[in-house]
Amino acid sequence: MKCNDTHRLIIQYLNGDLDRQSIVEIENHLRDCPECDGYVSFTRAAFAVVDSEKRVEPDSSFLDHVFDRLESPVTIRSYRNKMLSLAAAAAVIVFATFAGMSLARFSSSAYFTSVDTSIKSDILFANEMTIEPFENFFISGEAE
Amino acid sequence: MRRIDPDENENALIGAIRGGDRRSFSQIVLKYREPVIRICRGYVGSFEDAEDLAQEIFVELYRSAGSFRGDSSVATWIYRIAINKSLNFVRDNRKKFSVFRSADSAGERVLYNSTGDNESDRDIMNSEHAKAIHLALDKLPANQKTAFILNKYEELSYKEISAIMKISHSSVESLIFRAKQNLQKSLLDYYQKNIDGTAR
């Protein structure tokens, strides 16, 4: 038996729906093929989940919750939905923060590097003013 | 195999619920809460969501008691409400479910190869199996999924399923057979993509 045949018959094999000859052939193949053997174990475990999920123990206050909903209609808002809403809100906040920071950094660097060189000269001029005494302006003006 | 017990008294209970009798409603809820949660669980996967949805289903049942004509048994009627409500719930939340189920698969993939000796390893492996089977169930057409859930989760006979789904016995057989074949394909695909690759 080949891998494809084993894959095709796996559900019947696990359900015990195969004849003796097919079972022997599958089991011989599984002994020689670790991949198929792994897949059979995986499928068996996946179907066992269904058996485990059949055992339900409702909350002791299940009936009270039903009556609560009758009194005040509540839309289905499960735990998962709540968590997804919170995660989405957190993602928006983080995105907005980073976007704001990036924008501020970009605009400030662009302002001082390329936008307005006259401001640089003004700053230089102001610096010169602080270095050179104010009275010198009048002195040099008089000289001219 | 569980059986739907035809109970004439239940028709009277629904009649009383129609008149606003909450004691009769309590009896119906207590009798059917477990089957309804089981069915919901087949569709939605998590127990919390299933219980939440089951509560909504009983509210719907209370409000629509007036529409029960008695053509079918009360059990069949309740199963139909549960199936319709579950299908609507899954349809309305499809995006959220698929994001949630695929979001953490990479992390679990790495951990799947652990020895399984401790409880947390076993939990992770169980979670991987649960995710695989529910992803596979999600991919089934609605009628195959419903037939499979009624048969495997609720252990109803083909005859009972045919009454609930209003289809023939042979159609139920065919739906369940095709559901199993499709589940097998989806599980193989999941195994090859997520498990087998890391096992080598």
Chai-1 contact restraints between the chains, C-beta under 6 A:
chainA,res_idxA,chainB,res_idxB,connection_type,confidence,min_distance_angstrom,max_distance_angstrom,comment,restraint_id
A,H7,B,L188,contact,1.0,0.0,6.0,A-B,restraint_1
A,I10,B,Q184,contact,1.0,0.0,6.0,A-B,restraint_2
A,I11,B,K180,contact,1.0,0.0,6.0,A-B,restraint_3
A,I11,B,Q184,contact,1.0,0.0,6.0,A-B,restraint_4
A,Y39,B,Y191,contact,1.0,0.0,6.0,A-B,restraint_5
A,F42,B,Y191,contact,1.0,0.0,6.0,A-B,restraint_6
A,T43,B,L187,contact,1.0,0.0,6.0,A-B,restraint_7
A,A45,B,H129,contact,1.0,0.0,6.0,A-B,restraint_8
A,A46,B,H129,contact,1.0,0.0,6.0,A-B,restraint_9
A,A46,B,A132,contact,1.0,0.0,6.0,A-B,restraint_10
A,A46,B,I133,contact,1.0,0.0,6.0,A-B,restraint_11
A,A46,B,L187,contact,1.0,0.0,6.0,A-B,restraint_12
A,V49,B,H129,contact,1.0,0.0,6.0,A-B,restraint_13
A,V49,B,A130,contact,1.0,0.0,6.0,A-B,restraint_14
A,V49,B,I133,contact,1.0,0.0,6.0,A-B,restraint_15
A,V50,B,K152,contact,1.0,0.0,6.0,A-B,restraint_16
A,E53,B,R41,contact,1.0,0.0,6.0,A-B,restraint_17
A,K54,B,R38,contact,1.0,0.0,6.0,A-B,restraint_18
A,K54,B,Y153,contact,1.0,0.0,6.0,A-B,restraint_19
A,V56,B,E34,contact,1.0,0.0,6.0,A-B,restraint_20
A,V56,B,I37,contact,1.0,0.0,6.0,A-B,restraint_21
A,V56,B,R38,contact,1.0,0.0,6.0,A-B,restraint_22
A,P58,B,R33,contact,1.0,0.0,6.0,A-B,restraint_23
A,F62,B,R33,contact,1.0,0.0,6.0,A-B,restraint_24
A,L63,B,V29,contact,1.0,0.0,6.0,A-B,restraint_25
A,H65,B,Q55,contact,1.0,0.0,6.0,A-B,restraint_26
A,V66,B,V29,contact,1.0,0.0,6.0,A-B,restraint_27
A,V66,B,Q55,contact,1.0,0.0,6.0,A-B,restraint_28
A,V66,B,F58,contact,1.0,0.0,6.0,A-B,restraint_29
A,R69,B,Q55,contact,1.0,0.0,6.0,A-B,restraint_30
A,R69,B,V59,contact,1.0,0.0,6.0,A-B,restraint_31
A,L70,B,V59,contact,1.0,0.0,6.0,A-B,restraint_32
A,I76,B,D52,contact,1.0,0.0,6.0,A-B,restraint_33
A,I76,B,E56,contact,1.0,0.0,6.0,A-B,restraint_34
A,S78,B,D49,contact,1.0,0.0,6.0,A-B,restraint_35
A,S78,B,D52,contact,1.0,0.0,6.0,A-B,restraint_36
A,Y79,B,E48,contact,1.0,0.0,6.0,A-B,restraint_37
A,L84,B,K96,contact,1.0,0.0,6.0,A-B,restraint_38
